[in-house]
Amino acid sequence: MEKILTMTSQTLAIKAKRVLEQKGISVRIVRPSPKLTPRGCSFGLQADERLFSYILYYLKEEGIPFGEIING
Amino acid sequence: MIYFDNAATTFPKPTGVMREMMRCMTEYGGNPGRSGHRLSMAAAEAVFHVRESLADFFGIKKAENIVFTQNCTAALNLAIRGIAKRGDHFLISDLEHNSVLRTVAGLCREQGMTYDIFHALENDEMMLAEIEKKCRPYTRAIIATHASNICPRILPIAKIGAFCRRKKLLYIVDAAQSAGLYDINIMRDGISILCAPGHKALYGPQGSGFAAFADDFDFSRFTPSLFGGNGKNSAELTMGNEPPDSFEAGTVATPAIVGLGEGLRFVRIRRRERLEEYENKLYLLAKKRLETIPHVRLYLPEAEKGSLLLLGFDGIAPSKVAERLAEQGICVRAGLHCAPLAHTALGTGGDALRISFSAMNNPAEIETFAHVLQNAI
């Protein structure tokens, strides 16, 4: 099942995607519905939910801020 | 035609700049940061790539710390207004362009801040001693040009940056004339915010500029000066303070940004060091040649490094000379150059003629210019 990690901006979403690709993790940048994100429009990284522990680990390691995990 | 007005904007631009701008407008011209479709994503990827290239070129790791603006003036307004808090004191040099002077003076007039001016034409040691003397306990920042827009004076940014670090001051650098030409490394030189145009020595199009923030810049107290949509957190009333999007309200100029990216590529391919060396060669050649022409006065003739010259004349107004040169197809700029403080410091009397070079000029043009100038005065 796919989940979405919300990102504070598209710029950071692109940065995160590039970092993850270098680690061999493939994600897609998506625009989740504002209804799913309390602060309104945002961007997110969509991937298989089994990858999220790695995704969060690498983003923290790189100091890239992220939001929350929501259903895709 | 001879174009010696490169300090206003470089001309012509490398062909790759036009090509990429055209490609953007025909192949991937979506609105970056707004949608998730292919064209918007492609535009966002292209803009991000330019952020990465600029960050790398100017010595920072965080690509998101490059905030795009429409020009250097907008970048300086963003930087200065963003850091300013009531009660702050600023130090600026007497070579500042109105993009710094008017912004600082306006803030002081409207919001009760204060500023002092230090003399930048003195030698480096005297200038640094004056900066130290004029610092107050509540001085928040030094805001100063890197290279003057009217005379061959280049400020020692690494020394000023080291002083700012020691005193815990912010250091905002106006790199309008130096970005792309002189060596700048934000982290090494202790710069807090570097403000630059894309359309001068970075050879991008007009409409491009940026503020580059140090990797360790604290955005928590930095306030945006432009408000509106940025494609994120749209349900909230505030812009936030996360670079770059919080400080890029409204649609960014994607064609101009990718053009700037190509301009930077041109600088990297030609090598910045070589461009600096080449323009300095043109500068020294022009200085030597102009010194032989009667009734021509050079301002700051002792300077050995530069990319522009400022001239005055005996018996004829510089603006009149510029007009005569324009009739002969020579593009130069006379007047106050939006830098009244600097004109006062140099004692021009409020009018002087500036010639400024780029990588596109050559020594033969200097000889032709000297010949035409001789007949014009």
Interface residues (C-beta under 8 A of the other chain):
Chain A: T8 S9 Q10 T11 L12 I14 K15 I29 V30 R31 P34 P38 R39 G40 C41 S42 F43 P65
Chain B: P32 G33 S35 G36 M41 A44 E45 F48 R51 A63 E64 N230 G231 K232 N233 S234 A235 E236 G240 E242 P244 D245
